Amino acid sequence: MSLGGHLDLEAAGPPRPRGGGPAATPPPADRETNVGNVRKNLFLAYKTLGVVFGGLVTSPLYVYPSMNLSSPTEADYLGIYSIMFWTLTLIGVVKYVGIALNADDHGEGGTFAMYSLLCRHADIGILPSKRVYSEEEALLHDQSILARRPSKLGKFFERSITARRVLLFMAILGMCMLIGDGILTPAISVLSAIDGLRGPFPSVSRPVVEALSAAILIGLFLLQKYGTSKVSFLFSPIMAAWTFTTPIIGIYSIFHYYPGIFKAISPHYIVHFFLKNKKEGWQLLGGTVLCITGAEAMFADLGHFSKKAIQIAFLSSIYPSLVLTYAGQTAYLINNVNDFSDGFYKFFPRPVYWPMFVIATLAAIVASQSLISATFSVIKQSVVLDYFPRVKVVHTSEQKEGEVYSPEINYILMVLCVGVILGFGGGKEIGNAFGVVVIMVMLITTIMLTLVMIIIWRTPPYLVGLYAVPFVIMEGSYVSAVFTKIPEGGWLPFAVSMILALIMFVWYYGRQRKTEYEMVNKVTLVRLGELLAMPEVQRVPGLCFFYSNIQDGLTPILGHYIKNMSSLHTVTIFVTLRYLLVSKVDERERILVKRLGPDGVYQCTIQYGYADNLSLKGGDDLVAQVTRSLQQHIKMSTDRQSPVSTEEEVANLEAARMAGVVHVRGKMRFYVGDDAGCFDMVMLRFYEFLHGICRSALPALGMPLQQRVEIGMLYKV
């Protein structure tokens, strides 16, 4: 022990050499573990090529064709390449690889993961019952409380409900923009790849290319219900072939056309580009921003891979591949200044044209699949968190928990993707739409990452400024440029994202109003005892699962049920699905049970994180899990308030289960009268419309139809 009373770690550990002597050789077991970790990270890095980076690494297909260039010169192309190089370096390497990947929430990434991280470390969330801390997190939680006490920004968000709502809407909008990405990436990637047919065959018209692209996408969407497990092993080889062949051709193009291309790395070419082109140069930012499209997937897909694997893959293959590919394209275009509209395929040497066309088409399909899968994952998380109307979510793989499929979302995406291809047609128009989605997600990420730095990491202000100011200026410039493209196609993803955000916000508002009504009119245990003591109320044999949205008290639908049915089952378990703003809940904390006052009445809380699988394998599986947990609770309980013995209580539970199981769910509807406020009238009527067309929560848990009972109740606003 040292004089200060702290544990001397060096003295407590094994003897180590001092001074300038060589370090101790690690034990063989540690060396084997390190080698195993390296191999695992390298293998995961290889797999990320087929899942994470599909959209980013295929961006050369459509960046130059999306630009509205007018009589470009060598200086223009050097300036454009310089902009793309520094965009890839600053946003890709510095922002995402260097900083954003550290702002994960239990390994999960994305804008909503950062929002949940902020909510867990500061009281700035709006959702009820958000916090849960395991024993392993206790120290971290204590440290976070101490860290956030002096944060003025954190206190501002805690005091201002408006600021908290804006933050929530920003997180929701970031998720919706990712869904917009899922509409446009398949359209622009496949269309740009198939457009390669027009080089060797000039007679192939634009409508033929559009029809072929639409047919490929329709086939891809129709195959979604089978999952990607059977073909996913092909994704990484295809993307690896693309990632490593395009830069080789880029190197050939550099030496063949313009060996001095890398002088454009100097930022003075950017300054010269803007001074020369002024407004036109600023507007071209709407095209150059597409070079970084898909970078947000590095962060959003963090939950499927490790941070180290994504960093290795990006720095060792994706970043060098894009830098060399764009350099090769630019070198070719400097010598062929008017070929920018189809400059991707033209810079290929003729002998490798058709092999590269096949690889490009397959890579575009894989990139499309990556964004489609990411969209399903975002929708699943939103449904689990009760931010989105319930849609059917199917798990297509027993091995991969994150592999999900939603029929409704799938067909909506298919219609929108095909509509984009047939409606917009050209790559320039789709590129205009694409730029809005790409940069808005990145700007939202920058803002939320700045909040994480200030509120959670307690980063010194000058370091926060060094990050926030340059990126807000750069991404703000991109936003201002792409917003000029809204009339030219940018309105589509913006409109889709805003509609989805509105649906999420309305759904959330309606659910909150219902929860408030239930809390005000809840049935207390005293009131339940009074209802059961009424002479006309009978206890009937059987096991009843009564679903409720509240934990502190019982749902008001219970009183409505007892008065109308004049009965209650001998064993009644009030079940609450509790959605937590953590990625996953430990299995030991998944089902929490306790005994309530009256005989045979219990409460069960089923906890889920936003990355957990909400759908159980069947209603019987839920019944078995809950009864098993309840039996353990009864046997281990030391506070015996029940008039019967432990053995008799367990026997009563089993007898009730054998007598029959029923799942009771209240269906509370709003009655929006003419005297309601204008805001409530619009929001709640829209909510009732959404509630009427969405799926029930009970099928999501796999309850047999013959065991379900729904009790209706009107709530006048």
Secondary structure as GFF3:
##gff-version 3
##sequence-region A 1 717
A	DSSP	alpha_helix	9	12	.	.	.	ID=ss1
A	DSSP	alpha_helix	28	51	.	.	.	ID=ss2
A	DSSP	alpha_helix	54	57	.	.	.	ID=ss3
A	DSSP	three_ten_helix	59	61	.	.	.	ID=ss4
A	DSSP	three_ten_helix	64	66	.	.	.	ID=ss5
A	DSSP	alpha_helix	74	87	.	.	.	ID=ss6
A	DSSP	pi_helix	88	99	.	.	.	ID=ss7
A	DSSP	three_ten_helix	100	102	.	.	.	ID=ss8
A	DSSP	alpha_helix	111	121	.	.	.	ID=ss9
A	DSSP	three_ten_helix	135	137	.	.	.	ID=ss10
A	DSSP	alpha_helix	138	148	.	.	.	ID=ss11
A	DSSP	alpha_helix	152	159	.	.	.	ID=ss12
A	DSSP	alpha_helix	161	194	.	.	.	ID=ss13
A	DSSP	three_ten_helix	195	198	.	.	.	ID=ss14
A	DSSP	alpha_helix	206	222	.	.	.	ID=ss15
A	DSSP	three_ten_helix	224	226	.	.	.	ID=ss16
A	DSSP	three_ten_helix	232	234	.	.	.	ID=ss17
A	DSSP	alpha_helix	235	257	.	.	.	ID=ss18
A	DSSP	three_ten_helix	261	265	.	.	.	ID=ss19
A	DSSP	alpha_helix	268	283	.	.	.	ID=ss20
A	DSSP	alpha_helix	285	288	.	.	.	ID=ss21
A	DSSP	three_ten_helix	289	292	.	.	.	ID=ss22
A	DSSP	alpha_helix	296	300	.	.	.	ID=ss23
A	DSSP	three_ten_helix	302	304	.	.	.	ID=ss24
A	DSSP	alpha_helix	307	313	.	.	.	ID=ss25
A	DSSP	pi_helix	314	318	.	.	.	ID=ss26
A	DSSP	alpha_helix	319	335	.	.	.	ID=ss27
A	DSSP	three_ten_helix	340	342	.	.	.	ID=ss28
A	DSSP	alpha_helix	343	346	.	.	.	ID=ss29
A	DSSP	three_ten_helix	350	352	.	.	.	ID=ss30
A	DSSP	alpha_helix	353	384	.	.	.	ID=ss31
A	DSSP	beta_strand	394	395	.	.	.	ID=ss32
A	DSSP	beta_strand	404	405	.	.	.	ID=ss33
A	DSSP	alpha_helix	407	424	.	.	.	ID=ss34
A	DSSP	alpha_helix	427	452	.	.	.	ID=ss35
A	DSSP	pi_helix	453	457	.	.	.	ID=ss36
A	DSSP	alpha_helix	461	482	.	.	.	ID=ss37
A	DSSP	three_ten_helix	483	488	.	.	.	ID=ss38
A	DSSP	alpha_helix	491	520	.	.	.	ID=ss39
A	DSSP	alpha_helix	525	533	.	.	.	ID=ss40
A	DSSP	beta_strand	538	548	.	.	.	ID=ss41
A	DSSP	alpha_helix	557	565	.	.	.	ID=ss42
A	DSSP	beta_strand	567	580	.	.	.	ID=ss43
A	DSSP	three_ten_helix	587	589	.	.	.	ID=ss44
A	DSSP	beta_strand	591	595	.	.	.	ID=ss45
A	DSSP	beta_strand	601	609	.	.	.	ID=ss46
A	DSSP	alpha_helix	619	636	.	.	.	ID=ss47
A	DSSP	alpha_helix	646	659	.	.	.	ID=ss48
A	DSSP	beta_strand	661	671	.	.	.	ID=ss49
A	DSSP	alpha_helix	678	693	.	.	.	ID=ss50
A	DSSP	alpha_helix	697	700	.	.	.	ID=ss51
A	DSSP	three_ten_helix	705	707	.	.	.	ID=ss52
A	DSSP	beta_strand	708	716	.	.	.	ID=ss53
###
